[in-house]
Amino acid sequence: MKDHHAASEHVTPGSTTKLQNPDTQEIPVDTAKLQAALEKRADQETTVLPSLSMPANKKRLTIRPLSERWWTPSVRSWFFTFMCMNMPIVGWFYLFHKARYEEDPARKEFARAYLFYKLVFFIAGAVVLLILIWIGLGLLDQLLAYMEML
């Protein structure tokens, strides 16, 4: 049995090689001409593309340190707002003050909305507490009645 594998040759740009196949005739290939034609076609295709330069009116983003990004005045003031409004009793007064006298309309609306939020949960908590007290007093009454029977 005879092996019909073509020997592989090392191809360098600019060299002319001949492909060997026992069933077909040899075809000369000039790789330098192919490479030049491909480069010419690539240049033609890239000339119609828009340039990727940065627009003049856009500022470049600069990387600031984490401490500078985190402690900007806006972040600090919102952090202070959240800290004060979540204090158990002082938070209610702080939110009342912000809802009435704040100059920034966004903070004023936020304070009103958070006051409403706290009021809803305060009323819901009070209702649950009253139900538990009512149930607890009924059970306490039954316990006292049982102890009197002993």
KOLMARGU-946638 format. One record per residue (C-alpha): residue number from 0; residue in one letter; x, y, z. Coordinates in nm, 3 decimals. Layout:
REM residues N
NUM; a; X; Y; Z $
...
REM end
This chain:
REM residues 150
0; m; 0.000; 0.000; 0.000 $
1; k; 0.142; 0.330; -0.109 $
2; d; 0.110; 0.651; 0.098 $
3; h; -0.011; 0.958; -0.102 $
4; h; 0.054; 1.236; 0.150 $
5; a; 0.202; 1.563; 0.024 $
6; a; 0.512; 1.681; 0.198 $
7; s; 0.458; 2.007; 0.383 $
8; e; 0.690; 2.291; 0.295 $
9; h; 0.783; 2.598; 0.496 $
10; v; 0.628; 2.908; 0.332 $
11; t; 0.778; 3.251; 0.385 $
12; p; 0.630; 3.577; 0.257 $
13; g; 0.767; 3.666; -0.082 $
14; s; 0.861; 3.314; -0.175 $
15; t; 0.710; 3.120; -0.460 $
16; t; 0.601; 2.769; -0.369 $
17; k; 0.449; 2.489; -0.563 $
18; l; 0.172; 2.280; -0.416 $
19; q; 0.230; 1.915; -0.475 $
20; n; -0.058; 1.678; -0.520 $
21; p; -0.013; 1.352; -0.709 $
22; d; -0.353; 1.376; -0.886 $
23; t; -0.332; 1.740; -1.001 $
24; q; -0.078; 1.956; -1.172 $
25; e; 0.152; 2.191; -0.980 $
26; i; 0.028; 2.551; -0.932 $
27; p; 0.281; 2.823; -0.847 $
28; v; 0.171; 3.057; -0.560 $
29; d; 0.331; 3.398; -0.504 $
30; t; 0.258; 3.490; -0.139 $
31; a; 0.409; 3.836; -0.165 $
32; k; 0.153; 3.935; -0.429 $
33; l; -0.130; 3.790; -0.218 $
34; q; -0.015; 3.978; 0.090 $
35; a; 0.013; 4.305; -0.104 $
36; a; -0.336; 4.259; -0.250 $
37; l; -0.484; 4.189; 0.095 $
38; e; -0.316; 4.497; 0.243 $
39; k; -0.446; 4.712; -0.043 $
40; r; -0.801; 4.581; 0.008 $
41; a; -0.781; 4.641; 0.386 $
42; d; -0.666; 4.999; 0.324 $
43; q; -0.959; 5.056; 0.089 $
44; e; -1.207; 4.922; 0.346 $
45; t; -1.070; 5.125; 0.637 $
46; t; -1.073; 5.458; 0.453 $
47; v; -1.454; 5.463; 0.453 $
48; l; -1.477; 5.405; 0.830 $
49; p; -1.536; 5.711; 1.051 $
50; s; -1.247; 5.820; 1.267 $
51; l; -1.250; 5.716; 1.630 $
52; s; -1.115; 6.035; 1.775 $
53; m; -1.256; 6.184; 2.097 $
54; p; -1.505; 6.470; 2.041 $
55; a; -1.365; 6.808; 2.141 $
56; n; -1.656; 6.901; 2.370 $
57; k; -1.635; 6.585; 2.583 $
58; k; -1.411; 6.585; 2.884 $
59; r; -1.189; 6.292; 2.950 $
60; l; -1.268; 6.094; 3.260 $
61; t; -0.993; 6.110; 3.513 $
62; i; -0.954; 5.854; 3.783 $
63; r; -0.988; 6.014; 4.123 $
64; p; -0.884; 5.846; 4.447 $
65; l; -1.152; 5.650; 4.632 $
66; s; -1.155; 5.890; 4.927 $
67; e; -1.221; 6.184; 4.694 $
68; r; -1.500; 6.001; 4.510 $
69; w; -1.664; 5.871; 4.828 $
70; w; -1.657; 6.189; 5.035 $
71; t; -1.788; 6.441; 4.785 $
72; p; -2.014; 6.702; 4.949 $
73; s; -2.327; 6.537; 4.811 $
74; v; -2.238; 6.195; 4.949 $
75; r; -2.142; 6.341; 5.286 $
76; s; -2.465; 6.535; 5.321 $
77; w; -2.682; 6.236; 5.223 $
78; f; -2.486; 6.015; 5.464 $
79; f; -2.551; 6.266; 5.743 $
80; t; -2.921; 6.277; 5.648 $
81; f; -2.956; 5.900; 5.665 $
82; m; -2.769; 5.881; 5.995 $
83; c; -2.989; 6.146; 6.158 $
84; m; -3.325; 6.029; 6.023 $
85; n; -3.272; 5.672; 6.145 $
86; m; -3.218; 5.768; 6.509 $
87; p; -3.512; 5.639; 6.716 $
88; i; -3.673; 5.962; 6.841 $
89; v; -3.447; 6.236; 6.707 $
90; g; -3.506; 6.110; 6.351 $
91; w; -3.874; 6.212; 6.361 $
92; f; -3.785; 6.569; 6.460 $
93; y; -3.505; 6.582; 6.205 $
94; l; -3.742; 6.471; 5.928 $
95; f; -4.009; 6.722; 6.039 $
96; h; -3.745; 6.996; 6.020 $
97; k; -3.627; 6.883; 5.674 $
98; a; -3.985; 6.853; 5.546 $
99; r; -4.063; 7.211; 5.651 $
100; y; -3.747; 7.417; 5.616 $
101; e; -3.529; 7.244; 5.359 $
102; e; -3.436; 7.456; 5.057 $
103; d; -3.360; 7.165; 4.823 $
104; p; -3.694; 7.041; 4.682 $
105; a; -3.564; 6.687; 4.632 $
106; r; -3.463; 6.656; 4.999 $
107; k; -3.789; 6.818; 5.109 $
108; e; -3.995; 6.563; 4.914 $
109; f; -3.771; 6.282; 5.037 $
110; a; -3.824; 6.391; 5.399 $
111; r; -4.202; 6.402; 5.350 $
112; a; -4.205; 6.059; 5.186 $
113; y; -3.987; 5.907; 5.458 $
114; l; -4.206; 6.061; 5.729 $
115; f; -4.509; 5.899; 5.564 $
116; y; -4.320; 5.569; 5.544 $
117; k; -4.229; 5.587; 5.914 $
118; l; -4.586; 5.683; 6.006 $
119; v; -4.733; 5.384; 5.819 $
120; f; -4.501; 5.141; 5.993 $
121; f; -4.553; 5.314; 6.330 $
122; i; -4.932; 5.271; 6.297 $
123; a; -4.893; 4.909; 6.178 $
124; g; -4.662; 4.834; 6.471 $
125; a; -4.903; 4.999; 6.716 $
126; v; -5.195; 4.792; 6.583 $
127; v; -4.996; 4.469; 6.616 $
128; l; -4.886; 4.569; 6.968 $
129; l; -5.246; 4.644; 7.072 $
130; i; -5.364; 4.308; 6.937 $
131; l; -5.089; 4.127; 7.126 $
132; i; -5.173; 4.316; 7.448 $
133; w; -5.542; 4.233; 7.407 $
134; i; -5.461; 3.863; 7.354 $
135; g; -5.210; 3.869; 7.641 $
136; l; -5.461; 4.028; 7.882 $
137; g; -5.718; 3.761; 7.792 $
138; l; -5.464; 3.487; 7.863 $
139; l; -5.358; 3.659; 8.187 $
140; d; -5.721; 3.673; 8.297 $
141; q; -5.757; 3.300; 8.231 $
142; l; -5.434; 3.230; 8.424 $
143; l; -5.557; 3.432; 8.725 $
144; a; -5.892; 3.251; 8.715 $
145; y; -5.711; 2.917; 8.712 $
146; m; -5.492; 3.017; 9.007 $
147; e; -5.798; 3.120; 9.212 $
148; m; -5.943; 2.776; 9.157 $
149; l; -5.639; 2.609; 9.316 $
REM end
